[in-house]
């Protein structure tokens, strides 16, 4: 029996958020709202999102021995995440500087801090977590060599989910393990490189990405939902229409929900449809982790 529905390996950041009327151009200064600090980071976000939905979740990450690190640990524990895999020390906690405009769109700059010190040795030392997890999810806010080690450490019966954000070219070994690879439009084009010119539609990018080796691909389309692609074909998944307040964390909640539902045995299309509802619920509130819905809130959407 798996002790965890989901093991998340990834980043944990303090999100420093400022609201702006518009994002500044190069060399320009604009005034913003009061600074608000939220627990964030793609790994920590995914872990909290899954736990709030009801998944048995563990997090493997690294934070600094500082106030931001304590904020992150408190947030994980409050959500019900098992933090036995969260390592402390080695560098200050990672920080994300986020500006949010009135439409809810955001721009983010990340200082990795302790996230950059999560090493392949840390992954190997956490072997018991991998063997206890039904699904393993990760991102690219930790070193790529650590992500490679995650792909190598999977238990034979576990499933690997990767959101390559921030995007970069991926080794074939990692691509071959993905089931699914989850990308937005920008991430798809970076990973495809020159090959992206061969298609203009998300369906084209999904097919091109599949040809690179993943067992399945999901392309998120914001307010338009998502599409899923596998050997069974390509299918559009509609979203729920909502008024977006803040898109911060929406991709993380989508990925967490999809990974959890896949672990429950749902098809890729079923899991993506549920994840689209979770993402829609997320954007109706400000912040990242504080905006993640419970299963009851998703059902009521």
N, C-alpha and C positions, 0 to 999 in steps of 0.2 A: 504493500500500500504506500502511496506517495504521501509524505508528511505535508508537502506544499503543493498547492495548485499552481503557484507561480514563484519562480526565483528571478528577481530582477538584479542584474549586474550593471552598475552604471554610476552616473554622477549624482552628487548631492551638492546643491548650491544654495546660497542665500540670494533671493531675488530682491534687488533694490529697484523699486518701481516708481516712476514719475509720469504723471499724466501731462500731455502737451496738446496744445491746439493743433500743432502740426510739427512734424519732425524737422529738425534743422538741416539746411543745406550745408555743403562744405564751407567751413570758415564762419558759419553763422551761429549766434547764440540766441536761444529762445528761453523764455521763462516757463516754468512748469508748476505742478502742484506740489504739496508737501511730499517728502520722501516716505514711502511705506516699505517695510521689510517683510517679505514672506519667505517661508521655506520653499525651496524649489530644486531645480536640477532635474534633467530628464529621467534619471534612474529613480531618484527619490519620488518624483511625481508619479511615475508609473506604479511604484509600490503602494503609495497611498491611494491612488485611484482604484487599484485592484482590491485592496483591503476594504475600502469603503463600500464596494459593490458586494463584498461577502467572500472574496477569495482568500484562502489561506496563503499568505504571502511572506516571503523573506527577501531581505535586501543585502547584497554584497557591495559595499562602497567604502570610501575613505573620506573622513572629515577632519578638520583641524581641531586641536585642543583649545577651543575658543568659544566665544558667545554664539557665533553663527553655527558652529558645530553642535552645541547644546540645543539650539533652536531646532535644528534638523532632527536630532535624535528624539526630542520631545514630540515633534510632529509625527514621526514614524510610529512611536509607541502609542500615541493617542489614537491613531487610526487602526491600531491592531497589527502592525507589521512586526515580524520577528526581526530584531536588530542584532542577533548574534553574529552576523557577518559584517557588521559595520565596524571598520577599523578606525582608530583615532590617532592622529599625530602625523608628523612627517612634513607638514606644510600647513599654511592657513587654509581654512575652508574656502572652497570655490565660491565665486561671486558672479552673478549675472546682473548687468546694468540694462534695465528695460524701460523704454519709453512707449507709452500707449496713447494713440490719438483718439479723437471723439468717435470714430467709426469702430473702435475696438481693435484695429490693426496694431501690431507691435513691431519694434526693432530691438534686437538683443545683441549685446556684446558680453562674452563670457571670459572671465579670468579663471582658468581651471583649478589653480591652487592644489589642494590635496587630491583632487580627481586625477591629476597627472601622475600621482605616485601610487595609483592602484596598479599593481604589477602582475605579470603572469605567475609569479611565485605566490601572490595572494590568492589567485584563482586556484592554483594547484593545492594550496593549503586548505581550501574550502571544499574539498572533494565530497564530503558528506552532504553538503547542501545540494550539490548537483545530483547526487544519487537519490535524493529525497524529493526532487522537483519533477512535476509532470510537464511543465513548460518552463523554458529559460528565455528571458527577454533581455536585450541589451541595446545600446546606442553607441554613438561615436564621440561622446564628451569625455571618454577615457582613452588611454593610449590604444592604438590599433593593434599592437602586439598582444595586449591584454584581451581584446576582442577575439583575436585568433585563438588564444588559449581557451577562451570560453567555448568556442566552437569545437575544440579538441576534447573538452572535458565533459561533454554531454553524456548522460546515461543512455544506454541503448534504446530505451523506450520513451525518451523525452523528446520534446519538440522545440526547435530554435526559432525565435522571432527576433528580427533585427530591424530597427529604424535607423538608417544611416544618417544621423543628424548630429553635428554639421556634416554635410556630405563630402565624400572624397572617394577616389577609386578604391575598389575593394579586391583583395586577393581571391582567386578562384575557390580556394578552400573554404572561405567564409561564405561566399555566394552559394556554393553547393549545399551548405548546411541550412540555409534559410527556408523556412516553411511557415509563414511567408516572409519575404522582404517587403517592408512597408515604407513607401516613399510618397512625398508630395511632388508637385510638378518640378520645382527647382532641384530637388534631390535626384529625381529621375534623370534630368538632363545632365547633371554633373557626373553621375555614375556611368551614363551611356557615352558621354564625351561626344566625339564626332558622329557616332552612330545615331545620336538623337535627331540629326538632320534628316534621317530617313523617314521620319513620321512627324505629323503635326498634332495628332490627337492622343489623348491619354491611352486609348486602346492600343495605339501603335507603340507607345513607350512600354506598356506592359508586356507586349509580345516580344519586343526587343530585349527587355530585361530578362524575361524567361529564358531566352536563348543564351544568356550568360551563365545559366546554371541553377538559379533558385528553383525549388520545387513548386513554389507558388509566389505570386506577387500581388500586393494591394497598392493601388494608387489612390491617395486621398485627394478630394476635390473641394475641400472647404465646405461652403454652403450648398454645394451641388452633390454632396455625399461622397461616394467612393466607387471604385471598380475593382473587381477581383479577377485574377487570371491564374489558370493552372492548365494542366493537360486536358481538363474538361472543357476549356474554352474561356471566354471573357464575358463578364456580366457586370452591368451597372447596378449600383446600390444607391437608392435615393436617400436623401437626408430628411430630417424634420425641419420645417421652416420655423426659425426663431429670430428674435431680435438680438443681435450680437452686441454685447457690452464690452467684452475683453476676450480675445482669442488665446491669451497666454495659457499654455497647458492643455489646450484642446487636443493637439496631436498626441500628447502623452496619455491622456485619458482614453482616447480612441485605441491606441496600441495596447494599453493595459486591458481594456475590456475585451478586445479581440483575442488577445493571448489567453485570457482566462476562459472565455467561451470555447475556444478551440480545445483547451484541456478538458472541458466537460464533454467533449465528443461532438460538438456541433460542426456542421460543414463550414467551409470558408465563407460562403455567402451568408449563412445564418449568423455567424459570428460577426461579420462585417456590418450586417444590418443592425445588430444590437449595438456594436461599437459606434456606429453613426449616431444613434440616439444618445449615447453617453457623451459624445463630443458635442452634440447640439445642446445638451443640458449644461455642459461646462461653460460655453461661451455666454450664457445668460447672466453670469455673475463675474465680479472682478476677482483678479488673483488667479493663482494656479491651484495649489492643493486645497485652499479654502473653497474653491468653486466646484470641486469634484462631487458628483451626485452619489447618493445611495441607490441601491437597487429599487427601492420604493419610489424614489423621485424619478428614476428613468421610466418606470412603469406608468407613472402618472403623466408623463410628457405627451 
